[in-house]
Amino acid sequence: MSRKIFVSAKEVADRAGVSRSAVSRTFTPGASVSDETRRRVTEAAEELGYHVNHLARGLMRNESGIVCLIVSEMDTPYRARLVRALTQQLQVTSKIAMLINTDRSDDSVDQALRQAISYRADASIILSGMPDKSITDLCLKSGQRLVLINRDEDREGALMINLNDRQAARRAFIALLRAGCRSFAFANSEAMTPSLMAREEGFCAAGREHGSRLRWSVSARRPTRAARCWRSGFSPAKSGRMRSSASTICWPAG
C-alpha cells in the first residue's frame, strides 16, 4: 500500500484559484482575508482533506509547540494526578505533551533530555530524577526551557517548583489526627534525599507536639530500591518491623 501523502497548502491554493499566501492567511487567526477568498479556500480544503501543518509553522518561528514531560512510576497516585493536570493544561494552551517514561535514574533523564532536544521541544518538565549539569546547560543553550518539579538540587537557568515538604507532612499528620488516628508509624526510604527527610522531620515534629494524645512508633526504613509508592509503606507493618500498636503508616512517595 502506498504511503499517504498529506495535502499541501499549494494544492488548496490551486483548487481555490488563490495564492499560497491567501491560504495561509485564511488559517491564521486574525489575519486579513476577504469573505469570498475565505469561502473558496475553506471549501477547497474540505474537498481535499487539508489540515494545517502546525509543526511546520512552528519550526518556521523556531517553536515546535512540544513540551516534554520526563517522569517515572506514573502509577503512583500523586504523580498520575500531576501528569493528568499538566497534560490537560498543556492542551488548553495548544501545546503538545510528549511523555517520556524513565526508570528514575539520572542517566535515563539525561537520555530523555537529549531526545527532547532532538525533537526541538520548547520545554521539558522534569518530575523524576536529576539531569547532569552539562545536559541542562546544553538544553538552555539550545533554547529549551527547563522546569524542575520537587527536585532536590538547583540548576541555574531552570524554573524550580518545590513543595514545602515539612509543612505538607505536618498537614498530613494533622489530617490523620482529625480523622481519629491515634497510633502512628512512619516508613521512609534509605535514599534519604532532602525532600524525603524533610517530610519525615515535619511529620515526626507534628507527632511530638501532640505526643500526649497518641502512642508514637519509631520510623522503619525501606530499602532504596523498593518501590517508592504509597503501597510500599505496608510492607514494614506486615513484616513486624513496626510496633503492632501502630494503626497508621505514612509512606512519602519520592
TANORPE-V565661 format. One record per residue. D_FIRST is the distance of its C-alpha to the first C-alpha in whole Angstrom. Layout:
d_first=D_FIRST
d_first=D_FIRST
This chain:
d_first=0
d_first=4
d_first=7
d_first=9
d_first=12
d_first=15
d_first=18
d_first=21
d_first=24
d_first=25
d_first=23
d_first=25
d_first=28
d_first=27
d_first=26
d_first=29
d_first=32
d_first=33
d_first=33
d_first=30
d_first=33
d_first=34
d_first=30
d_first=31
d_first=35
d_first=33
d_first=31
d_first=34
d_first=37
d_first=40
d_first=39
d_first=41
d_first=39
d_first=41
d_first=40
d_first=38
d_first=36
d_first=35
d_first=34
d_first=32
d_first=30
d_first=29
d_first=29
d_first=26
d_first=25
d_first=24
d_first=23
d_first=20
d_first=19
d_first=21
d_first=22
d_first=25
d_first=24
d_first=27
d_first=26
d_first=26
d_first=29
d_first=31
d_first=30
d_first=32
d_first=35
d_first=34
d_first=34
d_first=30
d_first=32
d_first=31
d_first=33
d_first=33
d_first=35
d_first=36
d_first=37
d_first=38
d_first=39
d_first=38
d_first=39
d_first=42
d_first=44
d_first=45
d_first=42
d_first=39
d_first=41
d_first=41
d_first=38
d_first=37
d_first=40
d_first=38
d_first=35
d_first=36
d_first=38
d_first=36
d_first=33
d_first=36
d_first=37
d_first=33
d_first=33
d_first=30
d_first=31
d_first=29
d_first=31
d_first=31
d_first=33
d_first=35
d_first=38
d_first=41
d_first=42
d_first=43
d_first=40
d_first=37
d_first=38
d_first=39
d_first=35
d_first=34
d_first=36
d_first=34
d_first=31
d_first=32
d_first=33
d_first=30
d_first=28
d_first=31
d_first=32
d_first=35
d_first=37
d_first=37
d_first=39
d_first=40
d_first=42
d_first=42
d_first=43
d_first=45
d_first=43
d_first=45
d_first=47
d_first=45
d_first=42
d_first=43
d_first=45
d_first=41
d_first=40
d_first=43
d_first=43
d_first=39
d_first=40
d_first=39
d_first=41
d_first=42
d_first=43
d_first=45
d_first=46
d_first=48
d_first=48
d_first=52
d_first=52
d_first=52
d_first=49
d_first=51
d_first=49
d_first=47
d_first=47
d_first=49
d_first=49
d_first=51
d_first=53
d_first=57
d_first=56
d_first=60
d_first=60
d_first=57
d_first=59
d_first=62
d_first=60
d_first=59
d_first=62
d_first=64
d_first=61
d_first=61
d_first=65
d_first=65
d_first=63
d_first=66
d_first=65
d_first=68
d_first=67
d_first=64
d_first=63
d_first=60
d_first=58
d_first=56
d_first=54
d_first=56
d_first=53
d_first=56
d_first=54
d_first=56
d_first=54
d_first=55
d_first=58
d_first=59
d_first=58
d_first=60
d_first=63
d_first=63
d_first=62
d_first=65
d_first=67
d_first=67
d_first=68
d_first=71
d_first=72
d_first=72
d_first=73
d_first=76
d_first=74
d_first=72
d_first=71
d_first=69
d_first=67
d_first=67
d_first=63
d_first=61
d_first=58
d_first=55
d_first=53
d_first=51
d_first=48
d_first=48
d_first=46
d_first=47
d_first=47
d_first=49
d_first=49
d_first=50
d_first=54
d_first=54
d_first=54
d_first=58
d_first=59
d_first=58
d_first=59
d_first=63
d_first=63
d_first=64
d_first=67
d_first=67
d_first=68
d_first=65
d_first=63
d_first=61
d_first=58
d_first=57
d_first=54
d_first=53
d_first=49
d_first=48
